[in-house]
Amino acid sequence: MFRQLTDKVVKQFETPEGARSADLDFSLVRKGSQFWVQQAENEKLFATNDAVAPGSQVLGDVAESGARLAQEFPGLTIAATQASLAITALGAAAAIKTGADLLPASFRGIAFDCLYTREVLARDTVVYEYP
């Protein structure tokens, strides 16, 4: 049994290229439309990767430099993180103060600010409150 299998394998290597079983299988698969659809999707993916490669390289270099700086200057890293959090918090507070997160609503011509919504039994319900 083992000898028969090894003989078949050896025979495949002795068969001329294009007549081997793998070549015949590939030629059969290549005749199908799914092969060509997948081929086009692969080309699209390769083109996308090529288009993004320069930007990815720059971002990778920036990230590597940032990691090196974070290791060399841990105090600076903490300060930068804290500053980023503070700026984010200030932006959120300004949005709340200006009402950017409130949804405008009206009922019978009277305008309200919608503070939050919730879904109950597949119906949308809105809670209105006076300012």
C-alpha positions as CSV (number, residue, x, y, z in Angstrom):
1,M,0.0,0.0,0.0
2,F,2.7,2.5,1.0
3,R,4.8,1.5,-2.0
4,Q,1.8,2.2,-4.3
5,L,1.3,5.7,-2.9
6,T,5.0,6.6,-3.2
7,D,5.1,5.2,-6.7
8,K,2.1,7.5,-7.6
9,V,3.9,10.5,-6.1
10,V,7.1,9.8,-7.9
11,K,5.2,9.3,-11.2
12,Q,3.7,12.8,-10.7
13,F,7.2,14.3,-10.6
14,E,8.2,12.4,-13.7
15,T,5.1,13.6,-15.6
16,P,5.7,16.6,-17.9
17,E,4.5,19.9,-16.6
18,G,0.9,20.7,-17.6
19,A,-0.1,17.0,-17.5
20,R,0.3,16.5,-13.7
21,S,-2.8,16.0,-11.6
22,A,-2.4,19.3,-9.9
23,D,-2.1,21.1,-13.3
24,L,-5.3,19.3,-14.5
25,D,-7.2,20.2,-11.3
26,F,-6.1,23.8,-11.6
27,S,-7.1,24.0,-15.3
28,L,-10.6,22.7,-14.4
29,V,-11.0,25.2,-11.5
30,R,-9.8,28.0,-13.8
31,K,-12.6,27.3,-16.2
32,G,-15.2,28.3,-13.6
33,S,-16.5,31.8,-13.1
34,Q,-15.9,31.7,-9.4
35,F,-12.2,31.6,-10.0
36,W,-12.3,34.7,-12.1
37,V,-14.5,36.6,-9.6
38,Q,-12.0,35.7,-6.8
39,Q,-9.1,36.7,-9.1
40,A,-10.7,40.1,-9.6
41,E,-11.3,40.5,-5.8
42,N,-7.6,39.6,-5.2
43,E,-6.5,42.2,-7.7
44,K,-8.7,44.9,-6.1
45,L,-7.2,44.0,-2.7
46,F,-3.7,44.2,-4.0
47,A,-4.4,47.6,-5.6
48,T,-5.9,48.9,-2.4
49,N,-2.8,47.7,-0.4
50,D,-0.5,49.4,-2.9
51,A,-2.5,52.6,-2.8
52,V,-2.4,52.8,1.0
53,A,1.2,51.6,1.4
54,P,2.9,55.0,1.5
55,G,0.6,56.4,4.2
56,S,0.8,53.2,6.2
57,Q,4.6,53.4,6.1
58,V,4.5,57.0,7.4
59,L,2.0,56.1,10.2
60,G,4.2,53.1,11.1
61,D,7.3,55.3,11.4
62,V,5.3,57.9,13.5
63,A,4.1,55.1,15.8
64,E,7.6,53.7,16.2
65,S,9.0,57.1,17.0
66,G,6.2,57.7,19.5
67,A,6.9,54.4,21.2
68,R,10.6,55.2,21.4
69,L,9.9,58.6,22.9
70,A,7.5,57.1,25.4
71,Q,10.2,54.7,26.6
72,E,12.8,57.5,26.8
73,F,10.5,60.1,28.4
74,P,7.8,58.5,30.4
75,G,6.9,61.7,32.2
76,L,6.3,63.5,28.9
77,T,4.1,60.6,27.8
78,I,2.0,60.9,31.0
79,A,1.7,64.7,30.5
80,A,0.7,64.3,26.9
81,T,-2.0,61.7,27.8
82,Q,-3.4,63.9,30.5
83,A,-3.5,66.9,28.2
84,S,-5.3,64.9,25.6
85,L,-7.9,63.7,28.2
86,A,-8.3,67.3,29.4
87,I,-8.9,68.6,25.9
88,T,-11.4,65.8,25.2
89,A,-13.3,66.6,28.5
90,L,-13.4,70.3,27.7
91,G,-14.8,69.5,24.2
92,A,-17.4,67.3,25.7
93,A,-18.4,69.9,28.3
94,A,-18.6,72.6,25.6
95,A,-20.9,70.3,23.5
96,I,-23.1,69.7,26.5
97,K,-23.2,73.4,27.4
98,T,-24.2,74.4,23.8
99,G,-26.7,71.6,23.6
100,A,-25.0,69.8,20.7
101,D,-26.0,66.5,22.2
102,L,-29.7,67.3,22.4
103,L,-32.1,66.2,19.7
104,P,-34.6,68.9,18.6
105,A,-38.3,67.8,18.9
106,S,-41.7,69.4,18.8
107,F,-45.3,68.5,19.7
108,R,-48.2,70.5,18.4
109,G,-45.9,73.3,17.5
110,I,-44.1,73.5,20.9
111,A,-40.4,72.9,20.6
112,F,-38.6,70.7,23.1
113,D,-35.2,69.3,23.6
114,C,-35.1,65.5,23.6
115,L,-32.8,64.4,26.4
116,Y,-33.0,60.7,25.7
117,T,-35.0,58.0,23.9
118,R,-35.7,54.4,24.6
119,E,-37.3,51.6,22.7
120,V,-40.2,49.7,24.3
121,L,-42.1,47.0,22.5
122,A,-40.6,47.9,19.1
123,R,-42.0,51.5,19.5
124,D,-39.8,54.5,20.0
125,T,-40.7,56.6,23.0
126,V,-39.3,60.0,23.8
127,V,-39.1,61.7,27.2
128,Y,-39.6,65.4,27.0
129,E,-38.7,67.7,29.9
130,Y,-38.9,71.5,30.3
131,P,-35.5,73.2,30.5
